[in-house]
Amino acid sequence: MKFKQSSVLPGFNLSLGYSVLYLSLIVLLPLTALFTKTMGLDWATFWSIVTEPRVMASYRVTFGASLIAATINLFVGLLIAWVLVRYRFPGKRFIDALVDLPFALPTAVAGIALATLYAPNGVLGEPLERIGIKVAFTPLGIVLALTFITLPFVVRTVQPVLEDLEKELEEAASSLGATRWQVFTKVIFPTIFPALLTGFTLAFARAIGEFGSVIFIAGNMPFKSEITPLMIISKLEQYDYMGATAIAVVMLVVSFGLLLLINGLQWWMAKRLGRTK
């Protein structure tokens, strides 16, 4: 007689049911409602809304600034994670805690603080403007705000991978005559590359939807420094719910497509390194 093998952890079916129900209510149901609302528009109307010149300009500002900010944090976040993991120095715990400040700080407060610092009469904005660099109320200010907000995503994604990295592999490579650069490119980087991609994706996705910290420093000038989330809010204030929904669907589809692309790259990298089961 064969007995059904029970799960190591009891209550799997109940836990799975609650998990699916929770995700359905919190994630799937709102997304389904968003797409259902958009179906009330015919294709010609939908296309005319999402391709208006002002909306297209907001796409360029939003996605361009988000890409630049995520790319900056890809390198800076890796550097900070490396320093926090590999070195001991006074104030290390303080700096480690400081990385999470954008998580705890309300985004509106961050936007007001950055706008105050980098305004033409601000502590940092005034000397920068003297040399011809204007930060506040320009696309550069948007990049600055998004870089501040998204930095923890890269650091906190890469840091655990660096901590779990086996130093014996580095020592073995060094004993075989590999230089420090070769150890990094051949041993360390392939291991942390999937985590870097994940951190980059999280930072990019977070930047696309950022609103609070950007509106105070962007200037919100149409065709110059107006972001797409602000366009959605503007249409909602004008009771143009169909227009706001159409633009939101475009943002959602692009973000979801990017996530799928990055997950595919991660799977390919893991397969190439022989880590898939």
GUROMAR-165059 format. One line per 3 residues: number of its first residue (from 1); for each residue x, y, z of C-alpha. Coordinates in steps of 0.02 Angstrom, whole numbers, always signed. Each point is the difference from the previous one (the first is absolute). Example, Ala and Ser with C-alpha at 12.3 -4.5 7.8 and 13.67 -1.06 7.14 Angstrom:
<pts>
1> +615 -225 +390  +69 +172 -33
</pts>
This chain:
<pts>
1> +0 +0 +0  +68 +171 -50  -20 +149 +112
4> -6 +177 -62  +153 +93 +57  -48 +150 +105
7> +81 +169 -18  +139 +47 +119  -97 +157 +46
10> -184 -30 +44  -141 +104 -69  +69 +21 -176
13> -170 +0 -86  -72 +127 +121  +154 +112 -12
16> -2 -9 -189  -185 +43 -4  +24 +152 +110
19> +151 +56 -103  -95 -13 -164  -151 +90 +75
22> +109 +140 +70  +93 +25 -164  -163 -2 -96
25> -77 +135 +109  +153 +110 +14  +81 -21 -172
28> -105 -92 -129  -168 +81 +35  +60 +181 -18
31> +98 -42 -157  -150 -90 -74  -110 +150 +39
34> +127 +113 -85  -2 -100 -161  -189 -22 +8
37> -23 +188 +14  +112 +27 -151  -103 -121 -104
40> -137 +132 -3  +107 +95 -124  +14 -47 -182
43> +175 -21 -71  +2 +166 -93  -49 +98 +155
46> +122 -95 +110  +142 +30 -123  -39 +185 -16
49> +4 +21 +189  +163 -91 +32  +90 +81 -147
52> -46 +181 +32  +156 +110 -21  -5 +53 +182
55> -20 -180 +60  +141 -59 -114  +113 +135 +71
58> -41 -61 +176  +47 -178 -52  +170 +60 -58
61> +31 +95 +161  -60 -141 +113  +83 -148 -84
64> +157 +97 -44  +27 +67 +175  -43 -170 +77
67> +124 -88 -112  +139 +123 +41  -35 -9 +187
70> -5 -191 +0  +162 -7 -100  +87 +118 +120
73> -55 -104 +148  +55 -158 -88  +180 +56 +19
76> -14 +105 +159  -106 -132 +87  +126 -135 -42
79> +140 +109 +67  -91 +37 +163  -47 -184 +24
82> +180 -49 -33  +67 +124 +129  -128 -53 +131
85> +39 -185 -22  +188 -3 -30  +67 +138 +114
88> -4 +45 +183  +6 +183 +47  -69 +119 +132
91> -182 +46 -29  -36 -152 -107  -162 -41 +91
94> -58 +180 -18  +31 +0 -188  -83 -169 -16
97> -155 +69 +87  +9 +159 -103  -24 -101 -160
100> -177 -40 +56  -45 +183 +29  -94 +17 -166
103> -110 -146 +55  -49 +83 +164  -6 +181 -58
106> -166 +57 -76  +28 +37 -183  -79 +172 +13
109> +124 +45 +138  +143 -60 -109  -63 +105 -145
112> -17 +157 +106  +174 -26 +75  +81 -25 -170
115> -92 +150 -74  +56 +108 +146  +182 -55 -15
118> +12 +15 -189  -109 +153 -29  +88 +149 -82
121> +19 +78 +173  +32 -165 +89  +156 -56 +90
124> +54 -112 -144  -102 +75 -141  +78 +174 +9
127> +182 -52 -25  -51 -124 -136  -97 +134 -93
130> +153 +112 +3  +91 -127 -108  -150 -21 -115
133> -80 -156 +76  -183 +19 +43  -73 -147 +96
136> -167 +50 +74  -150 +12 -118  +91 -89 -140
139> +11 -182 -61  +165 -10 +94  -96 +28 +161
142> -115 -146 -45  +150 -114 -24  +70 +58 +167
145> -163 -38 +92  -20 -170 -82  +181 -45 +37
148> -27 +40 +183  -161 -99 +11  +61 -157 -90
151> +175 -21 +72  -49 -126 +138  -74 -121 -126
154> +168 -37 -79  +101 +2 +161  -118 -115 +96
157> -14 -120 -146  +187 -19 -30  +60 +8 +180
160> -63 -173 +56  +75 -83 -154  +170 +77 +36
163> -11 -55 +181  -35 -181 -52  +136 -2 -131
166> +129 -133 +40  +169 +83 +24  +85 -167 -31
169> -40 +21 -185  +88 +168 -4  +149 -70 +94
172> +11 -147 -119  -5 +115 -151  +135 +111 +76
175> +110 -151 +39  -13 -50 -184  +71 +168 -52
178> -158 +100 -35  +9 +187 +25  -126 +94 +108
181> -91 +59 -156  -8 -177 -68  -65 -64 +167
184> -138 +130 -5  -49 -26 -182  +15 -190 -4
187> -52 -51 +176  -95 +138 +90  -96 +88 -139
190> -84 -156 -74  -63 -42 +174  -73 +171 +39
193> -60 +37 -177  -178 -70 +26  -16 +101 +160
196> +59 +156 -91  -132 -28 -133  -133 -22 +133
199> +53 +158 +91  +4 +97 -162  -176 -60 -45
202> -70 +42 +172  +80 +172 -6  -64 +33 -176
205> -176 -59 +40  -4 +104 +159  +62 +154 -91
208> -133 -14 -135  -140 +15 +126  +81 +129 +114
211> -103 +156 +28  +22 +82 +170  +185 +38 -4
214> -1 +56 -182  -139 +128 -10  +87 +119 +120
217> +165 +5 -93  -56 -30 -180  -86 +165 -35
220> -136 -98 -91  +19 +97 -162  -93 -82 -146
223> +113 -74 -134  +152 +29 +111  -12 -66 +178
226> -174 -74 +15  -4 -183 +52  -131 -128 -50
229> -70 -31 +177  -37 +187 +7  -94 -15 -165
232> -107 -138 +76  -37 +107 +154  -42 +149 -111
235> -126 -101 -100  -78 -67 +160  -19 +179 +64
238> -87 +42 -163  -115 -152 +23  +73 -78 -156
241> +2 -175 +74  +12 -88 -168  +151 +102 -50
244> +87 -30 +167  -37 -186 -14  +68 -11 -177
247> +165 +81 +48  +12 -109 +156  -22 -156 -107
250> +146 +53 -111  +110 +23 +153  -54 -169 +67
253> +32 -93 -162  +172 +77 -23  +50 -38 +180
256> -63 -178 -10  +91 -27 -165  +162 +62 +77
259> -21 -117 +148  -26 -147 -116  +153 +48 -100
262> +111 +12 +153  -67 -164 +71  +39 -82 -167
265> +177 +68 +7  +21 -63 +177  -61 -174 -49
268> +120 -1 -148  +144 +53 +110  -41 -130 +132
271> -12 -134 -135  +165 +50 -75  +81 -13 +171
274> -85 -169 +31  -104 +57 +148  -172 -49 -62
277> -82 -154 +72
</pts>
